[in-house]
Each structure stands twice: as structure tokens, then as C-alpha cells.
Amino acid sequence: MIDLTEEQIHRYSRHILLKDVGVEGQEKIMNARVLVVGAGGLGAPVSLYLAAAGIGRIGIVDADVVDLSNLQRQVIHFTKDIGVAKVKSAKEKIQAINPDVKVDTYYEFLDSSNALDIIKEYDFIVDGTDNFPVKFLINDACVMAGKPFSHGGILRFNGQTFTHLPGTACYRCMFQGPPPAGVVPTCSQAGVLGAIAGMLGTIQAAETLKYFTGVGELLTNRLLTFDAKTMQFLTVNVKHRDSCEICGSNPSIDHLIDYEQPACELKKH
């Protein structure tokens, strides 16, 4: 347990006032360890809100540097950060918001060689990436390690998200494998309304905080999608698939896979 200081009680007073959170819930948040994969459009709002909430330890994985085109949606990075490693830029902003938060940075790509070693240090994983190969890698690594995670994806004016806990539907239960390279465009190819990243990222942050505090119902076995053009939200019920290649009764996948991804995605998050 954590004995909150007077400063912390004041900082987190709006959480503490919530009867569903209170001091006990805030202590759970402050003891939490969260890994955010991707310091881009989704990772930016997720990291900012988790830091503001007082998550005790935040890990950030990203191998990219800040580019001018990122600033339209990746609100954790400023113009002065162009050319700086995204993990370094993100850490600076997180600590400026809340010096209580411990920040671990991984200036590298998440792949089959390091994924399990990195995620084992954390209680909850947030997928803030924008390409299918890494999304499936995160899914498979979390299922293998028994880690809960939040999936998020955005493109053009649309977003989708769900939360996985061990035993609930995973990404492969819904989508068995990544589409062939080049079939589905990325944000860098098709564009994205900048505010969409904030809309979805804050939902992922809320799911993360709900997980640690036990408040409400998580987006498990449900896929939430929205279209910002019409501002319509849709929740689709999904089921854990017993024949799933990774989380089913007889999984056919027993190791992490590095799927091919277009070269442009290696530098654009």
C-alpha cells in the first residue's frame, strides 16, 4: 500500500472524490505498471492521461523519431522535438505532467526477439501501433504471457478498440491473421483526422484505469467502433473462438511471428 502525501491527495482529489475509486482505487493506480507500445497518435493521449492519473510505472516502446507530419495528431510531441526519439520526447512530457511517474523507454522495434521480455515487466499492455504485423505480435505475446491488453486502431475518420483479459476473445478470435501487405492502407497512406487519435486513445486510457480500479465493465468480448463523420458508435459482441490459433483449446501457434510489413510503416507511426 502507498501512503499518499498531502500533495498527492490534492493532485488526485478528483479521483478520490469518486466513490467508485477513492483512496484505495488511487493507490491501485499508483501501484500499476503499464506498457504503451507506440508513442504516436494513440500512444500520445494514452500516455498523457495515464501519467496524469498517477500510473506508477509507464513503459514506452517506439523506434521512431518525431517528424513534422506527426504533430497533427501526436500531441505528446512538440515542434521543438522534431528529430528527437519519440520515447525521449514522450518521457519528458510525462514527467513534466507528473514527476511521480517512473518512465521506462525502449528505443527499439517490438518484435519476436524482445516482446516477451519487455511485456513481462508490466501488468497491462496498450497497443498504440498502426500496423497489422505488430498488432498480431502484441496479441500473441500477451496471450502467451497471460497479460491483459487494450487494442486500438484508427484510419481516416474511424476507430476501433476492445480489451482482452485471459480467457476472453483476442484479436485472432476476430481476425485470424494480418491481411497481405499493401491491401489495407496505413495512416501515412490514407490519412487520418487528427482528433480521432485523441478520441480512441482516451477510451484506451479509460479502459486501463478501469482495469486497475475494477470500476464498471471492460470492453471484453465486445468490439467498439466509431465513425467520426456521423459520430455514430457501434458495439459488436464477439466470442472467444475455441478454434483460435493462439488462445483456443489446441493452439497451432507456439512462437511469436514477425509478419512482413511495408517499408513505409517502419518509419511512420
MILO-79847 format. One line per 5 residues: number of its first residue (from 1); their letters; for each residue z, x negated, y negated of C-alpha. Coordinates in Angstrom, 2 decimals. Example, Ala and Ser with C-alpha at 12.3 -4.5 7.8 and 13.67 -1.06 7.14 Angstrom:
% residues 2
1) as) 7.80/-12.30/4.50 | 7.14/-13.67/1.06
END
This chain:
% residues 269
1) midlt) 0.00/0.00/0.00 | -0.58/-1.03/-3.61 | 2.00/-0.67/-6.35 | -0.04/0.42/-9.35 | 0.73/-1.25/-12.65
6) eeqih) 1.11/0.79/-15.82 | -2.33/-0.38/-16.89 | -3.86/0.77/-13.59 | -2.11/4.13/-13.79 | -3.64/4.58/-17.23
11) rysrh) -7.08/3.30/-16.15 | -7.27/5.63/-13.15 | -5.35/8.53/-14.69 | -8.24/10.98/-14.36 | -8.36/10.31/-10.62
16) illkd) -4.60/10.50/-10.28 | -4.58/13.88/-12.06 | -6.81/15.32/-9.34 | -4.51/16.89/-6.76 | -7.03/16.01/-4.02
21) vgveg) -6.87/12.33/-4.99 | -3.60/11.47/-6.70 | -1.88/8.10/-6.44 | -2.34/7.95/-2.67 | -6.08/8.53/-2.94
26) qekim) -6.42/5.95/-5.70 | -4.59/3.43/-3.54 | -7.08/4.10/-0.73 | -9.93/3.46/-3.17 | -8.35/0.21/-4.31
31) narvl) -7.95/-0.94/-0.71 | -11.57/-0.16/0.13 | -14.33/-2.66/0.85 | -17.91/-1.55/0.16 | -21.19/-3.39/0.69
36) vvgag) -24.12/-2.39/-1.54 | -27.47/-3.56/-0.20 | -29.84/-3.87/-3.13 | -28.91/-4.40/-6.78 | -31.81/-2.34/-8.08
41) glgap) -32.38/1.28/-9.04 | -29.85/2.78/-6.63 | -27.51/-0.18/-6.30 | -27.05/-0.29/-10.09 | -25.39/3.12/-10.60
46) vslyl) -23.60/2.90/-7.25 | -22.03/-0.44/-8.16 | -21.10/0.63/-11.69 | -19.35/3.82/-10.59 | -17.60/2.21/-7.63
51) aaagi) -16.33/-0.55/-9.91 | -15.15/1.98/-12.48 | -13.38/3.91/-9.72 | -11.49/0.79/-8.67 | -13.00/-0.07/-5.28
56) grigi) -11.07/-3.19/-4.31 | -13.94/-5.29/-3.00 | -17.66/-4.85/-3.56 | -20.29/-6.94/-1.84 | -23.83/-7.05/-3.23
61) vdadv) -26.88/-8.23/-1.28 | -30.14/-8.98/-3.09 | -32.58/-11.90/-3.08 | -34.43/-10.92/-6.25 | -34.18/-11.88/-9.93
66) vdlsn) -34.25/-9.47/-12.85 | -37.75/-8.58/-14.07 | -38.70/-6.75/-17.27 | -40.09/-3.84/-15.21 | -36.67/-3.35/-13.59
71) lqrqv) -34.93/-2.40/-16.83 | -36.47/1.10/-16.94 | -34.08/2.22/-14.17 | -31.81/-0.63/-13.03 | -29.11/-0.01/-15.62
76) ihftk) -26.74/-2.73/-14.46 | -29.18/-5.35/-15.81 | -29.84/-6.03/-19.50 | -32.76/-7.65/-21.32 | -30.85/-10.92/-21.56
81) digva) -30.69/-11.01/-17.75 | -34.44/-11.35/-17.19 | -34.97/-14.22/-14.77 | -31.33/-14.18/-13.60 | -30.41/-13.43/-9.99
86) kvksa) -29.66/-9.73/-9.70 | -26.44/-10.37/-7.78 | -25.19/-12.62/-10.58 | -26.15/-10.11/-13.27 | -24.53/-7.24/-11.34
91) kekiq) -21.32/-9.18/-10.74 | -21.00/-9.90/-14.46 | -21.26/-6.19/-15.36 | -18.90/-5.07/-12.59 | -16.22/-7.50/-13.70
96) ainpd) -16.74/-6.50/-17.33 | -16.08/-2.87/-16.40 | -13.15/-3.61/-14.12 | -11.65/-7.09/-13.66 | -9.50/-5.74/-10.80
101) vkvdt) -12.56/-5.60/-8.53 | -13.35/-8.54/-6.26 | -17.11/-9.11/-6.06 | -18.90/-10.94/-3.25 | -22.53/-11.88/-3.84
106) yyefl) -25.21/-12.59/-1.24 | -28.28/-14.04/-2.90 | -30.45/-13.61/0.17 | -32.55/-11.09/2.06 | -30.74/-8.93/4.58
111) dssna) -32.44/-9.48/7.92 | -31.75/-9.57/11.64 | -30.16/-13.01/11.42 | -27.40/-12.15/8.94 | -26.97/-8.36/8.79
116) ldiik) -24.20/-8.00/11.36 | -22.25/-10.96/9.99 | -22.39/-9.60/6.45 | -21.56/-5.95/7.14 | -18.62/-6.71/9.42
121) eydfi) -16.53/-7.59/6.35 | -16.85/-4.10/4.85 | -15.61/-0.57/5.53 | -18.62/1.34/4.17 | -22.24/0.36/3.54
126) vdgtd) -24.54/1.74/0.83 | -28.29/1.48/1.35 | -29.80/0.93/-2.09 | -33.09/-0.57/-0.88 | -36.60/0.71/-1.45
131) nfpvk) -38.47/-0.24/1.70 | -38.52/1.16/5.22 | -38.05/-2.08/7.19 | -34.68/-2.83/5.58 | -33.59/0.81/5.74
136) flind) -34.06/0.80/9.51 | -32.36/-2.59/9.72 | -29.32/-1.25/7.83 | -29.24/1.85/10.00 | -29.41/-0.11/13.25
141) acvma) -26.87/-2.73/12.17 | -24.39/-0.06/11.06 | -24.80/1.94/14.27 | -24.32/-1.21/16.37 | -21.24/-2.20/14.39
146) gkpfs) -19.82/1.32/14.18 | -19.95/1.29/10.37 | -20.38/4.39/8.18 | -23.12/4.23/5.56 | -24.91/6.15/2.83
151) hggil) -28.71/6.28/2.96 | -30.69/6.74/-0.22 | -34.36/6.74/-1.12 | -36.33/7.56/-4.28 | -40.02/7.78/-5.18
156) rfngq) -41.83/9.29/-8.15 | -39.70/12.37/-9.00 | -37.97/12.77/-5.65 | -34.83/11.57/-3.94 | -33.13/11.94/-0.57
161) tfthl) -29.78/10.96/0.87 | -27.42/11.50/3.79 | -24.21/9.96/5.05 | -23.76/8.58/8.55 | -20.49/8.33/10.42
166) pgtac) -20.32/7.09/14.02 | -21.39/9.98/16.23 | -23.38/11.83/13.56 | -27.12/11.81/13.00 | -28.52/8.43/11.98
171) yrcmf) -31.77/7.51/10.22 | -33.61/7.16/13.52 | -32.42/10.60/14.63 | -34.53/11.94/11.74 | -37.28/9.33/11.51
176) qgppp) -37.84/7.39/14.71 | -39.36/4.30/13.12 | -40.92/2.99/9.92 | -44.46/4.07/9.04 | -47.23/1.47/9.27
181) agvvp) -47.19/-0.99/6.38 | -49.06/0.37/3.37 | -49.11/4.02/4.44 | -46.27/5.11/2.13 | -46.31/3.58/-1.37
186) tcsqa) -43.28/1.91/-2.89 | -41.86/2.50/-6.36 | -43.73/-0.56/-7.58 | -46.98/1.03/-6.37 | -46.46/4.73/-7.08
191) gvlga) -43.88/4.68/-9.88 | -40.53/6.39/-10.26 | -38.84/8.30/-13.07 | -36.01/6.00/-14.08 | -33.32/8.69/-14.28
196) iagml) -33.97/9.62/-10.62 | -32.23/6.41/-9.61 | -29.14/7.45/-11.53 | -29.17/10.94/-10.05 | -29.27/9.72/-6.48
201) gtiqa) -27.11/6.63/-6.99 | -24.23/8.66/-8.39 | -24.44/11.01/-5.40 | -24.15/7.99/-3.11 | -21.19/6.71/-5.11
206) aetlk) -19.51/10.12/-4.84 | -20.05/10.16/-1.07 | -18.48/6.71/-0.83 | -15.39/7.78/-2.76 | -15.14/11.00/-0.73
211) yftgv) -15.20/8.93/2.44 | -12.21/6.84/1.43 | -10.16/9.67/-0.07 | -11.02/12.26/2.57 | -11.93/14.79/-0.10
216) gellt) -14.49/17.51/0.61 | -17.35/17.44/3.10 | -19.64/14.46/3.51 | -23.41/14.71/3.87 | -23.23/14.13/7.61
221) nrllt) -25.83/15.85/9.77 | -27.42/17.01/6.52 | -30.31/15.55/4.54 | -30.11/16.29/0.81 | -33.41/16.15/-1.08
226) fdakt) -34.32/16.97/-4.65 | -37.40/17.30/-6.82 | -36.62/16.49/-10.45 | -39.80/18.19/-11.67 | -38.39/21.57/-10.71
231) mqflt) -34.75/20.41/-10.46 | -34.52/22.03/-7.06 | -32.12/20.64/-4.46 | -32.52/21.33/-0.75 | -30.12/20.55/2.08
236) vnvkh) -31.63/20.39/5.55 | -29.37/20.49/8.59 | -30.17/17.75/11.08 | -28.79/16.97/14.51 | -27.71/13.87/16.31
241) rdsce) -30.56/13.20/18.74 | -29.28/12.33/22.21 | -32.55/10.52/22.91 | -32.24/8.43/19.71 | -33.43/4.88/20.22
246) icgsn) -30.29/3.38/18.67 | -27.44/5.91/18.82 | -28.43/8.07/21.80 | -26.87/8.14/25.26 | -29.27/5.47/26.55
251) psidh) -30.40/3.44/23.54 | -33.59/1.45/24.01 | -32.88/-0.83/21.03 | -30.37/-3.57/21.81 | -31.12/-6.01/18.99
256) lidye) -31.97/-5.90/15.30 | -35.65/-5.79/14.39 | -37.37/-7.29/11.35 | -40.29/-4.95/10.78 | -43.30/-6.07/8.77
261) qpace) -43.19/-5.17/5.10 | -45.86/-5.52/2.39 | -45.61/-8.70/0.36 | -45.16/-6.79/-2.90 | -41.91/-5.30/-1.59
266) lkkh) -40.35/-8.71/-1.17 | -40.10/-9.10/-4.94 | -39.77/-5.55/-6.22 | -36.53/-3.58/-5.80
END
